[in-house]
Amino acid sequence: MLENVPFQSCFLRASVNIINHPHWDFLECEDFQNQCVEKVQADPSAIFLIFTNHHPCFTLGRGKLSHELKEVIELKAGDKDNKSVLAYPVHHIHRGGGLTFHHLDQFIVYPIININYWKLQLKDLFELITQTMVKVLNRPPHKNYFEFHWNPLGIWCDSKKVASMGIGLRKGVSFHGLALNLKYHPMLETLGGLAPCGLNVKTYSSLNDYDLADLKFSDLVDLFSWQFLHHYCGKT
């Protein structure tokens, strides 16, 4: 599950650990992230790239709409006649942003990095993670036009959002990250008025709608890792 990657030509000061673990229970993965955060706090040069996806669940960050969303979720969850996906767990987590729906048809990356050690601002890390994914998705011979937008935050193609983003910091160490939709999950249609990231569910799309449907999870692990680490080298 864990592989130490000797990118010595780029990371003379770094110990890079790549964890490829699809179908990971969210709470177990969150606990592992916390362990990685502690390791990076002890060794600021260490970097963890965690690649995973989760069984259907919601995560609710600390964004400005989170209080209102919490009230709506509790109301719907208490409605015995409610047939929506709110039967799935809601996890309140330490990151920016609001409501996100996770499922097994996503590709999720959680970079655990000491931004102070690498002389990055939080904004730099957002751009590094998203621009890395944009380069992966726009690579030849594909002719898509994926772009990173700050507002609304995420990766977009035309007017459709394919990836959501949310990062937490603990003593300068990042956790949580980016969720890319590989396929559109039909459960999104049953949210009953809830709006992930404040957007109508019809705004969301997936790689399956473009010419990237054959891109495998393992391919994305390799492509993102290589691009991220080489892009990152130019910033150190």
N, C-alpha and C positions, 0 to 999 in steps of 0.2 A: 504493500500500500504506500509506503514512504520510500522515496528514492532521493539520495543526495546527489546532486548534479554538479560536477566539477567544471563550471564555466570560468576556468581560471583566466582565460584570455580577456574576459570582460570584467569579472568580479574578483579582482585580486584580494579584496577585503571581505568577501561575502561567502557564507555557507548557505547554499540554495537548496531548499527541500521541496520537492514536488510530490503532492499527495493526490492520487487519482482514485476516488472512492465514490462511484455513482450509487444512487439509491440509498442515501445515508439518512437515517432518522434526524430530523432537524435538531432536536434537543441534544442528541449525542454529538452531532457535528458542532453545535454551538459550544458544548463543553470542550471538545477538542480544540476549537479556535481559542478558547480561553487559556488552555494549556500552552498553545503556541505563542500567545501573547506574552505569557510569563517567561517562556524561553527567550523570546526576542528582547524582553526587558533585561534579562540577565546577560544576553549576548547581542548587543545592538546591531552587529554586522549580519546576523542571521536573517534569512528571508524564507517565508513559507508561501507557496502557491497551492491552495487547496481547490481541487476541481471536483464538483459533486452535483447532485440534484436531490430533491426531496419528495417524499410522498405528499399528496395534496395538503396544504396548510396555508394559513395566513400569517404574515408577520406585520406588526404594527410598530412603526418607528416613533420618533419624538417630534415629528413635523407639526406645523401650526394647526392642522386639521385633525390631529390624532385624538384629541379630547372628544370632539364631536363624533368621530368615527367610532370610538369606544362606546359611546352611548347608543349609537345606532346598532352596533354589533350586539350589545347586550340586550337591546330591545328585541331584535330579530331572533336571537338565540333563545329568548324566553317565550317566543310565540310557538306553541305546540303545532299549529297548522302550517308553519313555515317549512317549505320543502326545498329551500335553497341550500347552497353548499356551505352554509354556516354551521353545518354539522361537523365540518373540519375544524381542527384546533386553531386558535388564534394565539400567537406568541408575541408578547410585548418585548421589544428588543432595544438595545442601546445603539441606535443609529439615527441619522437624519431621515427625513421623508415620512410618508404616511403608510398606507396599506399596500401590501404586495401579496399576490397570490403565487405560491410556488407549486410546482408539479413535476412529474417525472420526465416530461418532454421539454425540460429546460437544460441549459448548460450554465452552471454557476461557478464563478471563480471568487475565492476569498483570499486576497493578498494580505499577508501579515508582515508588516514592514515598519521599522522605526524611521519615521519621516525626519526626525531631528538628526539622526546619524547620517542620513543620506542627503541632508540639506534640502529637503522638499517642504513646500507648503501643502496644506490639504488640497488646495485647488490644483497643484501640480500632480498630485496622486490621482485625483479624479481624471484629469486629462490623460495621464499616462495609461491608466487602465482602459479607458474608453477608446482612446486613439489606437492602442494596441489592437483592440477588438475590431475597430473599423478597418485597420490595415489587413487583418486576417480575412475579413468578409469581402473586401474590395480587391483582393489579390487576383492577378491574371490566372486563368482566362475569363473569370467572371466579370460581368459588366454591370454590376449593381452600383448604386450610389448611396451607400450607407454613410451617415454623418452623425457626429456627436453634437447635441444641442444642450446648452445650459438651461434653457427655459422653453418648454418643460424639459427637465433633466432626463437624458437617456440617449440611446442610439436609435436613429430614425432612418427610414427610406421613404422619400416623398413625404406623405402626411401620415405614415404609419410608424408606430413605435414597436421596435423588436427587442429592446433590452432596457431594463430598469437598473438603477444604481442607488446605493446607499452605503455610507461608510460610518463606522464609529471609531473613536480614538480613545485610548487609555494610556495616559502618561506618554503620549507621542507615538504609540504603536497602533496601527490600523487593524481593523477587523470588519467582518461583513464585506460586501462588494457588489458584484455585477451578476444579474440574471438575464440570460439570453434565451428567447423563445425559439426552440427548434421546430415545434409544431404548435398550432393554436389549440388551446385546450377548450373543449366545448363547455366545461363548467363555468367559464367566464360569462356565458349567456344567462346564468341563473343567479347572478349576484344580487338581484332584486334592488337595484338602485345604488348599491355601493360602487364607488369609483376608485379603482386602484390608482394610486399616484394622482388622484383628482381628475382622472381622464375617463371619458366614456369607454366602455369595454370594446366598442367598435373601432376605437383608435388603435388597438393592438393588432399586431401581425406576427409572423414567424418566418423563419428561413424556408419553411415548406412552401411559402407563397412566391419564392424567388427561384433562382437556379442553383440553390445550395441545399436542396432537400437530401442529397446523397452525402452530405458532410457528416461524418460520424463523430461521436463524442470523443473517441480516442484521437481522431485527426485534430480536433479543436484543442485538445490538451497539448499536443506536440506543437501546433502552429502558434498558439497563444504563448506558450512558455518560451519558445525561441524568439518570437517577436518582442515580447515583453522584456526579456533579459538583454537583448541587443539594443533595443530602444533605451532601456534604462541605463545602459552603459554610457550613452551619450550625455546623460544628465549627471554623471558622477565625476 
